[in-house]
Amino acid sequence: MPQTAALTRSPDWPLQVKAPGTHDWERSAKRWLRDLLPARYGSYVTLTRHPALLVRHVQLQLQHEMRAVRAALQTSRVELPAIGVSETLIENSIRMYAMELEQLGRLSRGVRLVSEALLGRAPGGRPRY
């Protein structure tokens, strides 16, 4: 199976990104990556015009978001009662954080796949020849 087919058949390939090699696929990949960043980053031309910088920043952003969600998840049972949050709401927030952590993991895997295709790298980060 060609590399492109393997990437896009992965359950982690984002639905918003067209298959590599199809018309406008790179534009859809860049748009999807840009949409993962806070809106204010859309005005930074350096970031939006250079896929390697865009990918790197998205990866960093997701790593930081995952750290923040893990911290919130790990401290919920200790810190939330101290500020008057009910046990029911604490349990709901823990479930929410767990779901968000799963979503961020899927996004991170999708970014890896899209970046490999966009930057012309084989899985694992090796340049294609």
Number of C-alpha atoms within 10 A of each C-alpha: 5 6 11 15 11 11 19 20 10 12 11 18 21 19 11 11 20 18 22 19 10 8 10 12 16 19 13 16 23 20 15 17 23 20 13 16 16 10 9 7 16 14 9 9 9 12 17 18 11 11 19 13 13 20 23 13 18 20 21 13 16 18 14 12 15 20 13 14 19 16 12 17 18 13 12 18 16 10 13 16 13 10 8 8 13 12 12 9 12 18 13 12 17 19 13 14 21 16 13 16 19 13 13 17 16 16 20 20 18 22 25 19 23 28 24 21 22 19 14 14 16 16 15 9 12 10 11 11 6
